[in-house]
């Protein structure tokens, strides 16, 4: 490769820089301390919930975070379906509050993501996050909203002689086997070789991945 040609790392950094311009906070995955098999940033999620639901007791906050971070289901597909319902519909939580000498139960409907006010959320772009599962992996880029890993982006070097987006797709399929816990929370996957960019769900075959388009509907 000639010295004036780029690399996959530069492609990744360019993507990170563009997302930072959109308001995402960037963190390098290898510098984030956490259990390596955990893909949810629980402290971030708890902080956001505490900010928006300030009246929830600490114990209720902890229980709510635990419920969101552990979707119900016998396999990743069912857990992903349950998680989708959680982020789109929210969950009911209850707690006891003492008023004078009497204790009564209060109920709150909690939404992990504030869809009505998009700016009222925590957006992060994380690259090279180590994840331990059946085999250790480091996805190129993961987009987090309020500590939840919603988007997985896999990139291939656009400067290779024969770059192909199919290689990025194949990598996503390896992730579904090696680090399936990531896909309990996944909303969409993006694959790109710099020349072609496609998006789809992690269970889809390559035929169902669609071209990435601009806001006006034209292909980029």
C-alpha positions in Angstrom: 0.0 0.0 0.0 1.4 3.4 -0.9 2.0 5.9 1.8 -0.7 8.3 0.5 -3.4 5.8 0.8 -5.6 5.4 3.8 -6.4 2.6 6.1 -9.4 1.0 7.9 -8.3 2.8 11.1 -8.5 6.1 9.3 -11.9 5.3 7.9 -13.1 4.5 11.4 -11.7 7.7 12.8 -13.3 9.7 10.1 -16.7 8.2 11.0 -16.0 8.9 14.7 -15.2 12.5 13.9 -18.3 13.0 11.8 -20.5 11.6 14.7 -18.8 13.9 17.1 -19.8 16.9 14.9 -23.4 15.6 15.3 -23.1 15.7 19.1 -21.9 12.2 20.0 -19.4 11.9 22.8 -16.5 9.7 21.8 -14.9 7.1 24.0 -12.2 4.5 23.0 -13.6 1.1 24.1 -10.3 -0.2 25.4 -10.2 2.7 28.0 -13.7 1.9 29.4 -13.6 -0.1 32.7 -16.4 -2.6 33.0 -17.0 -6.3 33.1 -16.0 -7.4 29.6 -19.1 -9.5 29.1 -21.4 -6.6 29.9 -22.5 -4.5 26.9 -24.8 -2.0 28.7 -23.2 1.0 30.4 -25.3 0.7 33.5 -24.0 3.8 35.3 -24.8 5.9 32.2 -28.3 4.5 32.1 -28.8 5.0 35.8 -27.6 8.6 35.6 -30.0 9.4 32.8 -33.0 7.8 34.5 -32.1 9.6 37.8 -32.0 12.9 35.9 -35.4 12.4 34.3 -37.1 10.6 37.1 -35.7 12.4 40.1 -38.4 11.2 42.5 -37.4 7.5 42.1 -35.7 6.1 45.2 -32.1 4.8 44.7 -33.2 1.2 45.2 -36.0 1.5 42.5 -33.5 3.1 40.1 -31.1 0.1 40.6 -34.0 -2.4 40.0 -35.1 -0.5 36.9 -31.6 -0.5 35.4 -31.3 -4.2 36.1 -34.6 -4.9 34.4 -33.7 -2.9 31.3 -30.2 -4.4 31.1 -31.4 -7.9 31.3 -34.2 -8.4 28.7 -36.4 -11.4 29.1 -36.3 -14.2 26.6 -34.8 -17.7 25.9 -32.5 -16.5 23.1 -31.2 -13.3 21.6 -34.1 -13.0 19.2 -36.7 -13.1 21.9 -34.6 -10.9 24.2 -34.3 -8.4 21.4 -38.0 -8.4 20.9 -38.6 -7.8 24.6 -36.1 -5.0 24.7 -37.7 -3.3 21.7 -41.0 -3.2 23.6 -39.2 -1.8 26.6 -37.6 1.1 24.8 -40.7 1.9 22.7 -43.4 1.5 25.4 -41.4 1.9 28.6 -41.9 -0.1 31.8 -44.0 0.3 34.9 -42.2 0.6 38.2 -43.6 0.9 41.7 -42.1 1.9 45.1 -43.2 2.7 48.6 -43.1 6.2 49.9 -43.7 7.2 53.5 -45.9 10.3 54.0 -46.1 11.2 57.7 -46.9 8.0 59.5 -48.5 6.3 56.5 -46.8 4.3 53.7 -48.4 4.1 50.3 -47.3 2.7 46.9 -46.5 5.0 44.0 -46.3 4.0 40.3 -44.2 5.5 37.5 -44.0 4.7 33.8 -40.4 4.9 32.9 -39.0 5.4 29.4 -35.3 4.5 28.9 -35.1 6.9 25.9 -36.8 10.3 25.6 -38.1 10.1 22.0 -40.1 13.3 22.4 -37.0 15.3 23.2 -34.1 13.7 21.3 -31.5 16.2 22.8 -32.6 15.0 26.2 -30.5 11.8 25.9 -26.9 10.7 26.2 -25.3 9.9 22.8 -22.0 8.1 22.6 -19.9 6.6 19.9 -17.6 3.8 21.1 -14.9 2.2 18.9 -13.0 -1.0 19.5 -15.0 -2.0 22.6 -13.6 -5.4 23.9 -16.5 -7.8 24.5 -16.1 -11.3 25.9 -18.5 -14.0 24.8 -18.0 -17.4 23.2 -14.9 -15.7 21.7 -13.5 -12.2 22.4 -14.4 -9.6 19.8 -14.0 -5.8 19.2 -16.7 -4.4 17.0 -15.5 -1.4 15.0 -18.1 1.1 16.2 -21.1 0.9 18.5 -23.6 3.8 19.0 -25.0 4.1 22.5 -28.1 6.0 23.6 -28.4 6.4 27.4 -25.9 3.5 27.9 -27.7 1.1 25.6 -25.9 -0.3 22.5 -28.4 0.3 19.7 -26.3 0.4 16.5 -23.4 -1.8 15.5 -21.2 -0.5 12.6 -18.7 -2.7 10.9 -16.2 -1.1 8.4 -13.8 -2.5 5.9 -10.9 -0.7 4.3 -12.0 1.3 1.3 -8.5 1.5 0.1 -8.1 -2.2 -0.4 -7.7 -3.3 -4.0 -11.0 -5.3 -3.7 -13.0 -3.8 -0.9 -16.4 -5.4 -0.4 -19.2 -4.7 2.0 -19.9 -8.5 2.1 -16.8 -8.9 4.3 -18.4 -6.4 6.8 -21.6 -8.3 6.7 -19.8 -11.6 7.4 -18.1 -10.0 10.4 -21.5 -9.1 11.8 -22.6 -12.7 11.5 -19.5 -13.8 13.4 -20.5 -11.3 16.2 -24.0 -12.8 16.5 -22.3 -16.1 17.4 -19.3 -15.0 19.4 -20.9 -12.1 21.4 -24.7 -12.7 21.2 -25.4 -10.5 24.2 -24.7 -7.4 22.1 -27.7 -8.3 19.9 -30.1 -8.5 22.8 -30.2 -4.7 22.4 -29.4 -4.1 18.7 -31.8 -1.9 16.7 -29.8 -1.8 13.4 -26.5 -2.8 11.9 -24.6 -0.7 9.4 -21.9 -2.2 7.1 -19.6 -0.2 4.9 -16.5 -0.5 2.7 -16.4 3.2 2.2 -17.8 2.9 -1.3 -21.0 1.1 -0.4 -23.0 1.5 2.9 -25.9 -0.7 3.8 -28.1 -1.1 6.9 -30.3 -3.9 8.2 -31.1 -6.0 11.2 -28.7 -8.6 12.5 -31.0 -11.5 11.6 -31.3 -10.5 8.0 -29.6 -12.1 5.1 -27.4 -9.9 2.9 -30.2 -9.6 0.3 -32.3 -7.6 2.9 -29.7 -5.0 3.7 -30.7 -1.7 2.1 -28.7 1.2 0.7 -28.0 4.0 3.2 -29.7 7.2 2.0 -29.4 10.9 2.9 -32.2 12.9 4.6 -33.7 13.9 1.3 -34.0 10.2 0.3 -31.2 10.3 -2.3 -28.3 7.8 -2.1 -25.1 9.2 -0.6 
